[in-house]
């Protein structure tokens, strides 16, 4: 039989603290105890992050962005990981970590610059503890490992979190990063958002075993967490970061989640996956379960949810206005930030472009 | 004051040049909210809904459903301040709802109030940029600027553009150019961007030229010749080519394009052989009647096709090689132990072949349900691509068109296709006497690289035997 169900088993090993129905459950190895405010803030984060995503998707459809990589469905994985990071930690994202960026204090408008084609990122990674987006699949895991080894050699306190997806787990770079970080006990957490689809390639074509089990072969622990459960992701991420900070080496966290939207706005997922699969995952929505939990326990009421929705509307308006106001750069700035020490070839090319641009009337 | 905003079709997927309007969700006069879905557009990459970029009133739709629209072409106009009083521009705008008027092209009246006597807002020059690709109108920074006139280094086309054409004519030339690009969606003018620009500068309508380049591409020389008045091909006052000679030009796209490509690929890669047999299916028709009367089958539509499908599945089990693929790259024949049974279906959008996955594992009732479902989905035009992928063998039923039979072309990647003809009352020799019987013709096309005449004949004979005497189902199961 070559035709089989696309729904892989989640397995009993999935760490979960909040069920899809919004009920708190306990886990022998991981626990979480937050204040009521902190629970509410997590819900707020989830809603705002989803709103960033939907507004950016709309802006792309309206021609204001060239491309957008939606995180729809992965809010809990990103907020849980992002909120586990503390001041001294450093994150190395893919191009989809809008939720982590939000947690690290990067203005969503700044994120849009890359997708609007007006800058290469626009924030200072050192100010935010958040590296620029990496488009090349998986290469940031090597950068993260190197950075972690630097922290180790500096005797710094922080840890590093490298984000990647299930597709990247097949890349050489990621496997090299596993080997290197393991051997050097580098303070790095490999945070894999397994969203089930590497563009159109399903997970079962990429691995014979659950991804988290791969870590064992490299000599460090792996754990699979319900990526749609923000509490479990937060607990697991905190534990893994703590392990890294105390010098015990890397951990692979597999956040088991689902990309509810297309790979990017250029993709049409209906061409390769079934609507039934999406419907199944809608029942595991990360925001709905948190809302149910807050309502059931009386930690939040209608007024609070309405207030969060208003905040989301305001954030969306801020994003839209900010996006439309992003300046188109002078074409000549293309050459900036390529080489720290300059390059004669680039200097020549810059002069050629300047001459060409100068041949138009009204040029500077 | 009403404030009119055009929305131009953006590049929805990294380097696309056009999109097809599938469905409008709004009409002129509708009030829309920001980000409310207004239209569904299909590009080469995906069918997507576009959310409204403005809150306001829809005043005009510039293209109908089914139109292929160039990226950068306005598709809808909004009044983003409908509470303001009517102005000249406001009155002019509804006229644009008339497609004929829009095609007549007084370009973007609301954006050119200076031309119709209204006040001239600063934004007018910004809004007029025609973009072929990219993300629509930008701020003034990207406005195209004329090249500086450097003595001795001026390109000839620039000379022509600036010398004989006075400034107001430049505006109308640009308008004609924009018009040509819009209409180009229908006529399909082939010309490179610099040639299009040259034509625009010289005021030459590309639609009226006969291209001399490869595939009828209009070249720089064609445009220059037309501008000089020397080209016989250039007939500025005749109607566009598409209206002459009573021919209709239908763009090859969508399902038809896929069907064509699949058929060509199959016909020229797999050596086809077709064999025929005629069979008395009176017993099968009785069997169908009995099934219809059976309470278990009360909620499904039963057709002779169901029995044909079941007969094929059973015959595949007896002749597994017919259910295989020629893997040319690996130099292997891939024999499958599952049958994804394709059913060729005529749909409003053309021929498609959805398949029933693992049909060999289904009971007769399950198979009947799947067939019903497949046909209903296909008729609604909602067959998902996954249903069309991975077929292993196909049935085509030309009987529904009243045809006796045909020589079908294999679905690519498969090695056999069964064609089922109309069931007719025919004079037939039955038990040694002439009788009126239900008779049909079956044909089987197969890939002769995999299936030889003996195997093909055995397979078709098995199917015919089952249809002739359904009691064999029990015997062979």
Boltz contact constraints between the chains, C-beta under 6 A:
constraints:
  - contact:
      token1: [A, 1]
      token2: [B, 338]
      max_distance: 6.0
  - contact:
      token1: [A, 3]
      token2: [B, 357]
      max_distance: 6.0
  - contact:
      token1: [A, 3]
      token2: [B, 358]
      max_distance: 6.0
  - contact:
      token1: [A, 58]
      token2: [B, 35]
      max_distance: 6.0
  - contact:
      token1: [A, 58]
      token2: [B, 51]
      max_distance: 6.0
  - contact:
      token1: [A, 61]
      token2: [B, 50]
      max_distance: 6.0
  - contact:
      token1: [A, 61]
      token2: [B, 51]
      max_distance: 6.0
  - contact:
      token1: [A, 62]
      token2: [B, 53]
      max_distance: 6.0
  - contact:
      token1: [A, 63]
      token2: [B, 10]
      max_distance: 6.0
  - contact:
      token1: [A, 63]
      token2: [B, 135]
      max_distance: 6.0
  - contact:
      token1: [A, 63]
      token2: [B, 136]
      max_distance: 6.0
  - contact:
      token1: [A, 67]
      token2: [B, 14]
      max_distance: 6.0
  - contact:
      token1: [A, 266]
      token2: [B, 13]
      max_distance: 6.0
  - contact:
      token1: [A, 266]
      token2: [B, 14]
      max_distance: 6.0
  - contact:
      token1: [A, 266]
      token2: [B, 45]
      max_distance: 6.0
  - contact:
      token1: [A, 268]
      token2: [B, 46]
      max_distance: 6.0
  - contact:
      token1: [A, 271]
      token2: [B, 385]
      max_distance: 6.0
  - contact:
      token1: [A, 328]
      token2: [B, 141]
      max_distance: 6.0
  - contact:
      token1: [A, 359]
      token2: [B, 147]
      max_distance: 6.0
  - contact:
      token1: [A, 359]
      token2: [B, 148]
      max_distance: 6.0
  - contact:
      token1: [A, 360]
      token2: [B, 145]
      max_distance: 6.0
  - contact:
      token1: [A, 360]
      token2: [B, 147]
      max_distance: 6.0
  - contact:
      token1: [A, 361]
      token2: [B, 145]
      max_distance: 6.0
  - contact:
      token1: [A, 361]
      token2: [B, 146]
      max_distance: 6.0
  - contact:
      token1: [A, 361]
      token2: [B, 148]
      max_distance: 6.0
  - contact:
      token1: [A, 362]
      token2: [B, 145]
      max_distance: 6.0
